[in-house]
Amino acid sequence: MPAELAQRHCQALEGHPAMTADEITTHLARVSGWQLVSGALEKRFDFPDFHHTVGFVNALAWIANAEDHHPDLALSYGHCSVRFNTHSVGGISINDFICAAKVDALLPKRSA
């Protein structure tokens, strides 16, 4: 459940292995819209204007600093692409999924 992930905190993982492909697939089902792209978790967030995009980035930066787990960002006028991976394990870790869930929690849920 994404809410459970969002309640967790990142841990130092130096010396731990990266997640296996099966573990990544299992966890991807828990974070809506995130994809595995070139060895990182990635998701694009769309906004109506630059002001909203930068507000999102500022909130995301606060989370990243609090968790000491920093994403790569691609920022444009009305969108931001976010990429998480864990350099210390050489791939994807639980920290990436924790931060993905925390970032998702910044935005209201959209009904289908």
C-alpha positions, 0 to 999 in steps of 0.5 A: 500500500502506498500510504505504508511506504510514505510513512517509512523513512530512508535508511543508509544502504551502503553495502546492500544489494540493489533490488532484484527485478522481481522485487522491483516489479512487486513494488512498482505495483504499489506506486501508481504511474512510476516506471522503470526507465534506464535503471531508475524509477521515473514519473512525469508530473504535469501542472497548469503553469510554471508557478505550480511546477516550481511549488511542486519542486520546492515541496519535493526538495524538502522531502529529498533533503529530509530523507537524504535521498535526492532525485534527478529532476527535469523541470519545464514550464508545465511539468517535472520529470522525477527520477530516483535510483540509489547510487550506493547500491548501484540500482533501485532500492526500497528508498526509491519507492519510499520517496516515490510514495512521499512525492505522490502524497504531495498531490491530490488523488484524481478519480478515474 
